[in-house]
Amino acid sequence: MAEYIPPALDWVRKQVEIYESSGGTEGTTLLDTGMPCIIVTHMGQKSAAIRKIPLMRVKVKEAYVLIGSMGGQPKNPAWVYNLRANPDVEIRDQTELFNMKVREVTDSAERQVLWDESAKVYPPYNDYQAKTSRVIPVFVAEAV
């Protein structure tokens, strides 16, 4: 079994620890904002280690939308490259676990629909896109 490498950022690591150690009954809102989040467990592209990241909970039908915003920073978060290399993920949505496969959304019409749905859940996504020149990656996680 692969080694687990906890997130380097303190607040991210704490969020994952609270969420996971409670079995999904605590830590289910991102940064105590009241905005629901999920935990995405994936494999590191370079390390081949297990990685975990909390992301906003955006659900469209039976799929989850994952937005690589990184607050509008000029570069993508590391997990974007991990998902591109290793699309198999586990998603924890509170107490439920789902094995899923992600795909990056490249079709502009599909991406716009998913972006709009995501921005309804978390309006700052639009501010983040306005803040950066990169096109923020959009992934969809679907049941395998």
Phi and psi in radians as a Rosetta constraint file:
Dihedral C 1 N 2 CA 2 C 2 CIRCULARHARMONIC -1.225 0.35
Dihedral N 2 CA 2 C 2 N 3 CIRCULARHARMONIC 2.660 0.35
Dihedral C 2 N 3 CA 3 C 3 CIRCULARHARMONIC -1.284 0.35
Dihedral N 3 CA 3 C 3 N 4 CIRCULARHARMONIC 2.538 0.35
Dihedral C 3 N 4 CA 4 C 4 CIRCULARHARMONIC -1.673 0.35
Dihedral N 4 CA 4 C 4 N 5 CIRCULARHARMONIC 2.226 0.35
Dihedral C 4 N 5 CA 5 C 5 CIRCULARHARMONIC -1.946 0.35
Dihedral N 5 CA 5 C 5 N 6 CIRCULARHARMONIC 1.956 0.35
Dihedral C 5 N 6 CA 6 C 6 CIRCULARHARMONIC -1.106 0.35
Dihedral N 6 CA 6 C 6 N 7 CIRCULARHARMONIC 2.714 0.35
Dihedral C 6 N 7 CA 7 C 7 CIRCULARHARMONIC -1.023 0.35
Dihedral N 7 CA 7 C 7 N 8 CIRCULARHARMONIC 2.521 0.35
Dihedral C 7 N 8 CA 8 C 8 CIRCULARHARMONIC -1.294 0.35
Dihedral N 8 CA 8 C 8 N 9 CIRCULARHARMONIC -0.632 0.35
Dihedral C 8 N 9 CA 9 C 9 CIRCULARHARMONIC -1.264 0.35
Dihedral N 9 CA 9 C 9 N 10 CIRCULARHARMONIC 2.272 0.35
Dihedral C 9 N 10 CA 10 C 10 CIRCULARHARMONIC -0.985 0.35
Dihedral N 10 CA 10 C 10 N 11 CIRCULARHARMONIC -0.853 0.35
Dihedral C 10 N 11 CA 11 C 11 CIRCULARHARMONIC -1.144 0.35
Dihedral N 11 CA 11 C 11 N 12 CIRCULARHARMONIC -0.586 0.35
Dihedral C 11 N 12 CA 12 C 12 CIRCULARHARMONIC -1.208 0.35
Dihedral N 12 CA 12 C 12 N 13 CIRCULARHARMONIC -0.804 0.35
Dihedral C 12 N 13 CA 13 C 13 CIRCULARHARMONIC -1.025 0.35
Dihedral N 13 CA 13 C 13 N 14 CIRCULARHARMONIC -0.785 0.35
Dihedral C 13 N 14 CA 14 C 14 CIRCULARHARMONIC -1.113 0.35
Dihedral N 14 CA 14 C 14 N 15 CIRCULARHARMONIC -0.732 0.35
Dihedral C 14 N 15 CA 15 C 15 CIRCULARHARMONIC -1.024 0.35
Dihedral N 15 CA 15 C 15 N 16 CIRCULARHARMONIC -0.836 0.35
Dihedral C 15 N 16 CA 16 C 16 CIRCULARHARMONIC -1.107 0.35
Dihedral N 16 CA 16 C 16 N 17 CIRCULARHARMONIC -0.783 0.35
Dihedral C 16 N 17 CA 17 C 17 CIRCULARHARMONIC -1.051 0.35
Dihedral N 17 CA 17 C 17 N 18 CIRCULARHARMONIC -0.797 0.35
Dihedral C 17 N 18 CA 18 C 18 CIRCULARHARMONIC -1.121 0.35
Dihedral N 18 CA 18 C 18 N 19 CIRCULARHARMONIC -0.822 0.35
Dihedral C 18 N 19 CA 19 C 19 CIRCULARHARMONIC -1.042 0.35
Dihedral N 19 CA 19 C 19 N 20 CIRCULARHARMONIC -0.911 0.35
Dihedral C 19 N 20 CA 20 C 20 CIRCULARHARMONIC -1.218 0.35
Dihedral N 20 CA 20 C 20 N 21 CIRCULARHARMONIC -0.764 0.35
Dihedral C 20 N 21 CA 21 C 21 CIRCULARHARMONIC -1.188 0.35
Dihedral N 21 CA 21 C 21 N 22 CIRCULARHARMONIC -0.401 0.35
Dihedral C 21 N 22 CA 22 C 22 CIRCULARHARMONIC -1.578 0.35
Dihedral N 22 CA 22 C 22 N 23 CIRCULARHARMONIC -0.019 0.35
Dihedral C 22 N 23 CA 23 C 23 CIRCULARHARMONIC 1.217 0.35
Dihedral N 23 CA 23 C 23 N 24 CIRCULARHARMONIC 0.349 0.35
Dihedral C 23 N 24 CA 24 C 24 CIRCULARHARMONIC 1.583 0.35
Dihedral N 24 CA 24 C 24 N 25 CIRCULARHARMONIC 0.295 0.35
Dihedral C 24 N 25 CA 25 C 25 CIRCULARHARMONIC -1.753 0.35
Dihedral N 25 CA 25 C 25 N 26 CIRCULARHARMONIC -0.216 0.35
Dihedral C 25 N 26 CA 26 C 26 CIRCULARHARMONIC -2.332 0.35
Dihedral N 26 CA 26 C 26 N 27 CIRCULARHARMONIC 2.809 0.35
Dihedral C 26 N 27 CA 27 C 27 CIRCULARHARMONIC 1.228 0.35
Dihedral N 27 CA 27 C 27 N 28 CIRCULARHARMONIC 0.390 0.35
Dihedral C 27 N 28 CA 28 C 28 CIRCULARHARMONIC -1.568 0.35
Dihedral N 28 CA 28 C 28 N 29 CIRCULARHARMONIC 0.065 0.35
Dihedral C 28 N 29 CA 29 C 29 CIRCULARHARMONIC -2.076 0.35
Dihedral N 29 CA 29 C 29 N 30 CIRCULARHARMONIC 2.396 0.35
Dihedral C 29 N 30 CA 30 C 30 CIRCULARHARMONIC -1.251 0.35
Dihedral N 30 CA 30 C 30 N 31 CIRCULARHARMONIC 2.172 0.35
Dihedral C 30 N 31 CA 31 C 31 CIRCULARHARMONIC 0.888 0.35
Dihedral N 31 CA 31 C 31 N 32 CIRCULARHARMONIC 0.598 0.35
Dihedral C 31 N 32 CA 32 C 32 CIRCULARHARMONIC 0.936 0.35
Dihedral N 32 CA 32 C 32 N 33 CIRCULARHARMONIC 0.597 0.35
Dihedral C 32 N 33 CA 33 C 33 CIRCULARHARMONIC -1.525 0.35
Dihedral N 33 CA 33 C 33 N 34 CIRCULARHARMONIC -0.195 0.35
Dihedral C 33 N 34 CA 34 C 34 CIRCULARHARMONIC 1.515 0.35
Dihedral N 34 CA 34 C 34 N 35 CIRCULARHARMONIC -0.086 0.35
Dihedral C 34 N 35 CA 35 C 35 CIRCULARHARMONIC -1.523 0.35
Dihedral N 35 CA 35 C 35 N 36 CIRCULARHARMONIC 2.140 0.35
Dihedral C 35 N 36 CA 36 C 36 CIRCULARHARMONIC -1.123 0.35
Dihedral N 36 CA 36 C 36 N 37 CIRCULARHARMONIC 2.518 0.35
Dihedral C 36 N 37 CA 37 C 37 CIRCULARHARMONIC -2.311 0.35
Dihedral N 37 CA 37 C 37 N 38 CIRCULARHARMONIC 2.881 0.35
Dihedral C 37 N 38 CA 38 C 38 CIRCULARHARMONIC -2.142 0.35
Dihedral N 38 CA 38 C 38 N 39 CIRCULARHARMONIC 2.881 0.35
Dihedral C 38 N 39 CA 39 C 39 CIRCULARHARMONIC -1.940 0.35
Dihedral N 39 CA 39 C 39 N 40 CIRCULARHARMONIC 2.203 0.35
Dihedral C 39 N 40 CA 40 C 40 CIRCULARHARMONIC -1.850 0.35
Dihedral N 40 CA 40 C 40 N 41 CIRCULARHARMONIC 2.026 0.35
Dihedral C 40 N 41 CA 41 C 41 CIRCULARHARMONIC -1.721 0.35
Dihedral N 41 CA 41 C 41 N 42 CIRCULARHARMONIC 2.221 0.35
Dihedral C 41 N 42 CA 42 C 42 CIRCULARHARMONIC -2.553 0.35
Dihedral N 42 CA 42 C 42 N 43 CIRCULARHARMONIC 3.081 0.35
Dihedral C 42 N 43 CA 43 C 43 CIRCULARHARMONIC -1.833 0.35
Dihedral N 43 CA 43 C 43 N 44 CIRCULARHARMONIC 2.359 0.35
Dihedral C 43 N 44 CA 44 C 44 CIRCULARHARMONIC -1.159 0.35
Dihedral N 44 CA 44 C 44 N 45 CIRCULARHARMONIC 2.353 0.35
Dihedral C 44 N 45 CA 45 C 45 CIRCULARHARMONIC -1.093 0.35
Dihedral N 45 CA 45 C 45 N 46 CIRCULARHARMONIC -0.807 0.35
Dihedral C 45 N 46 CA 46 C 46 CIRCULARHARMONIC -1.587 0.35
Dihedral N 46 CA 46 C 46 N 47 CIRCULARHARMONIC -0.694 0.35
Dihedral C 46 N 47 CA 47 C 47 CIRCULARHARMONIC -1.465 0.35
Dihedral N 47 CA 47 C 47 N 48 CIRCULARHARMONIC -0.394 0.35
Dihedral C 47 N 48 CA 48 C 48 CIRCULARHARMONIC 1.018 0.35
Dihedral N 48 CA 48 C 48 N 49 CIRCULARHARMONIC 0.351 0.35
Dihedral C 48 N 49 CA 49 C 49 CIRCULARHARMONIC -1.644 0.35
Dihedral N 49 CA 49 C 49 N 50 CIRCULARHARMONIC 2.812 0.35
Dihedral C 49 N 50 CA 50 C 50 CIRCULARHARMONIC -1.326 0.35
Dihedral N 50 CA 50 C 50 N 51 CIRCULARHARMONIC 2.297 0.35
Dihedral C 50 N 51 CA 51 C 51 CIRCULARHARMONIC -2.175 0.35
Dihedral N 51 CA 51 C 51 N 52 CIRCULARHARMONIC 2.650 0.35
Dihedral C 51 N 52 CA 52 C 52 CIRCULARHARMONIC -2.377 0.35
Dihedral N 52 CA 52 C 52 N 53 CIRCULARHARMONIC 2.429 0.35
Dihedral C 52 N 53 CA 53 C 53 CIRCULARHARMONIC -2.479 0.35
Dihedral N 53 CA 53 C 53 N 54 CIRCULARHARMONIC 2.319 0.35
Dihedral C 53 N 54 CA 54 C 54 CIRCULARHARMONIC -1.445 0.35
Dihedral N 54 CA 54 C 54 N 55 CIRCULARHARMONIC 2.356 0.35
Dihedral C 54 N 55 CA 55 C 55 CIRCULARHARMONIC -2.339 0.35
Dihedral N 55 CA 55 C 55 N 56 CIRCULARHARMONIC 2.746 0.35
Dihedral C 55 N 56 CA 56 C 56 CIRCULARHARMONIC -0.988 0.35
Dihedral N 56 CA 56 C 56 N 57 CIRCULARHARMONIC 2.497 0.35
Dihedral C 56 N 57 CA 57 C 57 CIRCULARHARMONIC -1.513 0.35
Dihedral N 57 CA 57 C 57 N 58 CIRCULARHARMONIC 1.849 0.35
Dihedral C 57 N 58 CA 58 C 58 CIRCULARHARMONIC -2.149 0.35
Dihedral N 58 CA 58 C 58 N 59 CIRCULARHARMONIC 1.964 0.35
Dihedral C 58 N 59 CA 59 C 59 CIRCULARHARMONIC -2.044 0.35
Dihedral N 59 CA 59 C 59 N 60 CIRCULARHARMONIC 2.250 0.35
Dihedral C 59 N 60 CA 60 C 60 CIRCULARHARMONIC -2.165 0.35
Dihedral N 60 CA 60 C 60 N 61 CIRCULARHARMONIC 1.942 0.35
Dihedral C 60 N 61 CA 61 C 61 CIRCULARHARMONIC 1.021 0.35
Dihedral N 61 CA 61 C 61 N 62 CIRCULARHARMONIC -2.126 0.35
Dihedral C 61 N 62 CA 62 C 62 CIRCULARHARMONIC -1.733 0.35
Dihedral N 62 CA 62 C 62 N 63 CIRCULARHARMONIC 0.085 0.35
Dihedral C 62 N 63 CA 63 C 63 CIRCULARHARMONIC -1.852 0.35
Dihedral N 63 CA 63 C 63 N 64 CIRCULARHARMONIC 2.751 0.35
Dihedral C 63 N 64 CA 64 C 64 CIRCULARHARMONIC -1.898 0.35
Dihedral N 64 CA 64 C 64 N 65 CIRCULARHARMONIC 2.450 0.35
Dihedral C 64 N 65 CA 65 C 65 CIRCULARHARMONIC -1.809 0.35
Dihedral N 65 CA 65 C 65 N 66 CIRCULARHARMONIC 2.247 0.35
Dihedral C 65 N 66 CA 66 C 66 CIRCULARHARMONIC -2.008 0.35
Dihedral N 66 CA 66 C 66 N 67 CIRCULARHARMONIC 2.125 0.35
Dihedral C 66 N 67 CA 67 C 67 CIRCULARHARMONIC -1.900 0.35
Dihedral N 67 CA 67 C 67 N 68 CIRCULARHARMONIC 2.136 0.35
Dihedral C 67 N 68 CA 68 C 68 CIRCULARHARMONIC -1.527 0.35
Dihedral N 68 CA 68 C 68 N 69 CIRCULARHARMONIC 1.001 0.35
Dihedral C 68 N 69 CA 69 C 69 CIRCULARHARMONIC -1.364 0.35
Dihedral N 69 CA 69 C 69 N 70 CIRCULARHARMONIC -0.723 0.35
Dihedral C 69 N 70 CA 70 C 70 CIRCULARHARMONIC 0.852 0.35
Dihedral N 70 CA 70 C 70 N 71 CIRCULARHARMONIC 0.689 0.35
Dihedral C 70 N 71 CA 71 C 71 CIRCULARHARMONIC 1.115 0.35
Dihedral N 71 CA 71 C 71 N 72 CIRCULARHARMONIC 0.340 0.35
Dihedral C 71 N 72 CA 72 C 72 CIRCULARHARMONIC 1.440 0.35
Dihedral N 72 CA 72 C 72 N 73 CIRCULARHARMONIC 0.269 0.35
Dihedral C 72 N 73 CA 73 C 73 CIRCULARHARMONIC -1.112 0.35
Dihedral N 73 CA 73 C 73 N 74 CIRCULARHARMONIC 2.811 0.35
Dihedral C 73 N 74 CA 74 C 74 CIRCULARHARMONIC -1.230 0.35
Dihedral N 74 CA 74 C 74 N 75 CIRCULARHARMONIC -0.246 0.35
Dihedral C 74 N 75 CA 75 C 75 CIRCULARHARMONIC -2.127 0.35
Dihedral N 75 CA 75 C 75 N 76 CIRCULARHARMONIC 2.781 0.35
Dihedral C 75 N 76 CA 76 C 76 CIRCULARHARMONIC -1.253 0.35
Dihedral N 76 CA 76 C 76 N 77 CIRCULARHARMONIC 2.639 0.35
Dihedral C 76 N 77 CA 77 C 77 CIRCULARHARMONIC -1.171 0.35
Dihedral N 77 CA 77 C 77 N 78 CIRCULARHARMONIC 2.671 0.35
Dihedral C 77 N 78 CA 78 C 78 CIRCULARHARMONIC -0.999 0.35
Dihedral N 78 CA 78 C 78 N 79 CIRCULARHARMONIC -0.588 0.35
Dihedral C 78 N 79 CA 79 C 79 CIRCULARHARMONIC -1.111 0.35
Dihedral N 79 CA 79 C 79 N 80 CIRCULARHARMONIC -0.430 0.35
Dihedral C 79 N 80 CA 80 C 80 CIRCULARHARMONIC -1.042 0.35
Dihedral N 80 CA 80 C 80 N 81 CIRCULARHARMONIC -0.793 0.35
Dihedral C 80 N 81 CA 81 C 81 CIRCULARHARMONIC -1.202 0.35
Dihedral N 81 CA 81 C 81 N 82 CIRCULARHARMONIC -0.600 0.35
Dihedral C 81 N 82 CA 82 C 82 CIRCULARHARMONIC -1.102 0.35
Dihedral N 82 CA 82 C 82 N 83 CIRCULARHARMONIC -0.776 0.35
Dihedral C 82 N 83 CA 83 C 83 CIRCULARHARMONIC -1.203 0.35
Dihedral N 83 CA 83 C 83 N 84 CIRCULARHARMONIC -0.605 0.35
Dihedral C 83 N 84 CA 84 C 84 CIRCULARHARMONIC -1.113 0.35
Dihedral N 84 CA 84 C 84 N 85 CIRCULARHARMONIC -0.637 0.35
Dihedral C 84 N 85 CA 85 C 85 CIRCULARHARMONIC -1.462 0.35
Dihedral N 85 CA 85 C 85 N 86 CIRCULARHARMONIC -0.590 0.35
Dihedral C 85 N 86 CA 86 C 86 CIRCULARHARMONIC -2.370 0.35
Dihedral N 86 CA 86 C 86 N 87 CIRCULARHARMONIC 1.598 0.35
Dihedral C 86 N 87 CA 87 C 87 CIRCULARHARMONIC -1.349 0.35
Dihedral N 87 CA 87 C 87 N 88 CIRCULARHARMONIC -0.133 0.35
Dihedral C 87 N 88 CA 88 C 88 CIRCULARHARMONIC -1.412 0.35
Dihedral N 88 CA 88 C 88 N 89 CIRCULARHARMONIC 2.201 0.35
Dihedral C 88 N 89 CA 89 C 89 CIRCULARHARMONIC -2.374 0.35
Dihedral N 89 CA 89 C 89 N 90 CIRCULARHARMONIC 2.857 0.35
Dihedral C 89 N 90 CA 90 C 90 CIRCULARHARMONIC -2.057 0.35
Dihedral N 90 CA 90 C 90 N 91 CIRCULARHARMONIC 2.333 0.35
Dihedral C 90 N 91 CA 91 C 91 CIRCULARHARMONIC -2.000 0.35
Dihedral N 91 CA 91 C 91 N 92 CIRCULARHARMONIC 2.229 0.35
Dihedral C 91 N 92 CA 92 C 92 CIRCULARHARMONIC -1.788 0.35
Dihedral N 92 CA 92 C 92 N 93 CIRCULARHARMONIC 2.061 0.35
Dihedral C 92 N 93 CA 93 C 93 CIRCULARHARMONIC -2.024 0.35
Dihedral N 93 CA 93 C 93 N 94 CIRCULARHARMONIC 1.677 0.35
Dihedral C 93 N 94 CA 94 C 94 CIRCULARHARMONIC 0.991 0.35
Dihedral N 94 CA 94 C 94 N 95 CIRCULARHARMONIC -2.035 0.35
Dihedral C 94 N 95 CA 95 C 95 CIRCULARHARMONIC -1.580 0.35
Dihedral N 95 CA 95 C 95 N 96 CIRCULARHARMONIC -0.041 0.35
Dihedral C 95 N 96 CA 96 C 96 CIRCULARHARMONIC -1.757 0.35
Dihedral N 96 CA 96 C 96 N 97 CIRCULARHARMONIC 2.497 0.35
Dihedral C 96 N 97 CA 97 C 97 CIRCULARHARMONIC -2.052 0.35
Dihedral N 97 CA 97 C 97 N 98 CIRCULARHARMONIC 2.383 0.35
Dihedral C 97 N 98 CA 98 C 98 CIRCULARHARMONIC -2.308 0.35
Dihedral N 98 CA 98 C 98 N 99 CIRCULARHARMONIC 2.265 0.35
Dihedral C 98 N 99 CA 99 C 99 CIRCULARHARMONIC -1.487 0.35
Dihedral N 99 CA 99 C 99 N 100 CIRCULARHARMONIC 2.192 0.35
Dihedral C 99 N 100 CA 100 C 100 CIRCULARHARMONIC -2.426 0.35
Dihedral N 100 CA 100 C 100 N 101 CIRCULARHARMONIC 2.894 0.35
Dihedral C 100 N 101 CA 101 C 101 CIRCULARHARMONIC -2.118 0.35
Dihedral N 101 CA 101 C 101 N 102 CIRCULARHARMONIC 2.352 0.35
Dihedral C 101 N 102 CA 102 C 102 CIRCULARHARMONIC -1.775 0.35
Dihedral N 102 CA 102 C 102 N 103 CIRCULARHARMONIC 2.686 0.35
Dihedral C 102 N 103 CA 103 C 103 CIRCULARHARMONIC -2.438 0.35
Dihedral N 103 CA 103 C 103 N 104 CIRCULARHARMONIC 2.477 0.35
Dihedral C 103 N 104 CA 104 C 104 CIRCULARHARMONIC -1.375 0.35
Dihedral N 104 CA 104 C 104 N 105 CIRCULARHARMONIC 2.360 0.35
Dihedral C 104 N 105 CA 105 C 105 CIRCULARHARMONIC -1.540 0.35
Dihedral N 105 CA 105 C 105 N 106 CIRCULARHARMONIC 2.001 0.35
Dihedral C 105 N 106 CA 106 C 106 CIRCULARHARMONIC -1.927 0.35
Dihedral N 106 CA 106 C 106 N 107 CIRCULARHARMONIC -0.338 0.35
Dihedral C 106 N 107 CA 107 C 107 CIRCULARHARMONIC -1.213 0.35
Dihedral N 107 CA 107 C 107 N 108 CIRCULARHARMONIC 2.150 0.35
Dihedral C 107 N 108 CA 108 C 108 CIRCULARHARMONIC -1.118 0.35
Dihedral N 108 CA 108 C 108 N 109 CIRCULARHARMONIC -0.635 0.35
Dihedral C 108 N 109 CA 109 C 109 CIRCULARHARMONIC -1.193 0.35
Dihedral N 109 CA 109 C 109 N 110 CIRCULARHARMONIC -0.793 0.35
Dihedral C 109 N 110 CA 110 C 110 CIRCULARHARMONIC -1.111 0.35
Dihedral N 110 CA 110 C 110 N 111 CIRCULARHARMONIC -0.740 0.35
Dihedral C 110 N 111 CA 111 C 111 CIRCULARHARMONIC -1.056 0.35
Dihedral N 111 CA 111 C 111 N 112 CIRCULARHARMONIC -0.741 0.35
Dihedral C 111 N 112 CA 112 C 112 CIRCULARHARMONIC -1.099 0.35
Dihedral N 112 CA 112 C 112 N 113 CIRCULARHARMONIC -0.747 0.35
Dihedral C 112 N 113 CA 113 C 113 CIRCULARHARMONIC -1.061 0.35
Dihedral N 113 CA 113 C 113 N 114 CIRCULARHARMONIC -0.815 0.35
Dihedral C 113 N 114 CA 114 C 114 CIRCULARHARMONIC -1.204 0.35
Dihedral N 114 CA 114 C 114 N 115 CIRCULARHARMONIC -0.642 0.35
Dihedral C 114 N 115 CA 115 C 115 CIRCULARHARMONIC -1.091 0.35
Dihedral N 115 CA 115 C 115 N 116 CIRCULARHARMONIC -0.820 0.35
Dihedral C 115 N 116 CA 116 C 116 CIRCULARHARMONIC -1.058 0.35
Dihedral N 116 CA 116 C 116 N 117 CIRCULARHARMONIC -0.743 0.35
Dihedral C 116 N 117 CA 117 C 117 CIRCULARHARMONIC -1.101 0.35
Dihedral N 117 CA 117 C 117 N 118 CIRCULARHARMONIC -0.702 0.35
Dihedral C 117 N 118 CA 118 C 118 CIRCULARHARMONIC -1.150 0.35
Dihedral N 118 CA 118 C 118 N 119 CIRCULARHARMONIC -0.724 0.35
Dihedral C 118 N 119 CA 119 C 119 CIRCULARHARMONIC -1.201 0.35
Dihedral N 119 CA 119 C 119 N 120 CIRCULARHARMONIC -0.445 0.35
Dihedral C 119 N 120 CA 120 C 120 CIRCULARHARMONIC -1.156 0.35
Dihedral N 120 CA 120 C 120 N 121 CIRCULARHARMONIC -0.706 0.35
Dihedral C 120 N 121 CA 121 C 121 CIRCULARHARMONIC -1.272 0.35
Dihedral N 121 CA 121 C 121 N 122 CIRCULARHARMONIC -0.718 0.35
Dihedral C 121 N 122 CA 122 C 122 CIRCULARHARMONIC -2.413 0.35
Dihedral N 122 CA 122 C 122 N 123 CIRCULARHARMONIC 1.492 0.35
Dihedral C 122 N 123 CA 123 C 123 CIRCULARHARMONIC -0.945 0.35
Dihedral N 123 CA 123 C 123 N 124 CIRCULARHARMONIC -0.510 0.35
Dihedral C 123 N 124 CA 124 C 124 CIRCULARHARMONIC -1.031 0.35
Dihedral N 124 CA 124 C 124 N 125 CIRCULARHARMONIC -0.270 0.35
Dihedral C 124 N 125 CA 125 C 125 CIRCULARHARMONIC -0.957 0.35
Dihedral N 125 CA 125 C 125 N 126 CIRCULARHARMONIC -0.691 0.35
Dihedral C 125 N 126 CA 126 C 126 CIRCULARHARMONIC -1.118 0.35
Dihedral N 126 CA 126 C 126 N 127 CIRCULARHARMONIC -0.680 0.35
Dihedral C 126 N 127 CA 127 C 127 CIRCULARHARMONIC -1.128 0.35
Dihedral N 127 CA 127 C 127 N 128 CIRCULARHARMONIC -0.707 0.35
Dihedral C 127 N 128 CA 128 C 128 CIRCULARHARMONIC -1.090 0.35
Dihedral N 128 CA 128 C 128 N 129 CIRCULARHARMONIC -0.744 0.35
Dihedral C 128 N 129 CA 129 C 129 CIRCULARHARMONIC -1.148 0.35
Dihedral N 129 CA 129 C 129 N 130 CIRCULARHARMONIC -0.665 0.35
Dihedral C 129 N 130 CA 130 C 130 CIRCULARHARMONIC -1.157 0.35
Dihedral N 130 CA 130 C 130 N 131 CIRCULARHARMONIC -0.455 0.35
Dihedral C 130 N 131 CA 131 C 131 CIRCULARHARMONIC -1.409 0.35
Dihedral N 131 CA 131 C 131 N 132 CIRCULARHARMONIC -0.308 0.35
Dihedral C 131 N 132 CA 132 C 132 CIRCULARHARMONIC -2.202 0.35
Dihedral N 132 CA 132 C 132 N 133 CIRCULARHARMONIC 2.665 0.35
Dihedral C 132 N 133 CA 133 C 133 CIRCULARHARMONIC -1.508 0.35
Dihedral N 133 CA 133 C 133 N 134 CIRCULARHARMONIC -0.262 0.35
Dihedral C 133 N 134 CA 134 C 134 CIRCULARHARMONIC -1.370 0.35
Dihedral N 134 CA 134 C 134 N 135 CIRCULARHARMONIC 2.669 0.35
Dihedral C 134 N 135 CA 135 C 135 CIRCULARHARMONIC -1.446 0.35
Dihedral N 135 CA 135 C 135 N 136 CIRCULARHARMONIC 2.051 0.35
Dihedral C 135 N 136 CA 136 C 136 CIRCULARHARMONIC -1.176 0.35
Dihedral N 136 CA 136 C 136 N 137 CIRCULARHARMONIC 2.200 0.35
Dihedral C 136 N 137 CA 137 C 137 CIRCULARHARMONIC -1.147 0.35
Dihedral N 137 CA 137 C 137 N 138 CIRCULARHARMONIC 2.473 0.35
Dihedral C 137 N 138 CA 138 C 138 CIRCULARHARMONIC -2.148 0.35
Dihedral N 138 CA 138 C 138 N 139 CIRCULARHARMONIC 2.233 0.35
Dihedral C 138 N 139 CA 139 C 139 CIRCULARHARMONIC -2.080 0.35
Dihedral N 139 CA 139 C 139 N 140 CIRCULARHARMONIC 2.682 0.35
Dihedral C 139 N 140 CA 140 C 140 CIRCULARHARMONIC -2.158 0.35
Dihedral N 140 CA 140 C 140 N 141 CIRCULARHARMONIC 2.304 0.35
Dihedral C 140 N 141 CA 141 C 141 CIRCULARHARMONIC -1.828 0.35
Dihedral N 141 CA 141 C 141 N 142 CIRCULARHARMONIC 2.178 0.35
Dihedral C 141 N 142 CA 142 C 142 CIRCULARHARMONIC -2.208 0.35
Dihedral N 142 CA 142 C 142 N 143 CIRCULARHARMONIC 2.688 0.35
Dihedral C 142 N 143 CA 143 C 143 CIRCULARHARMONIC -1.046 0.35
Dihedral N 143 CA 143 C 143 N 144 CIRCULARHARMONIC 2.526 0.35
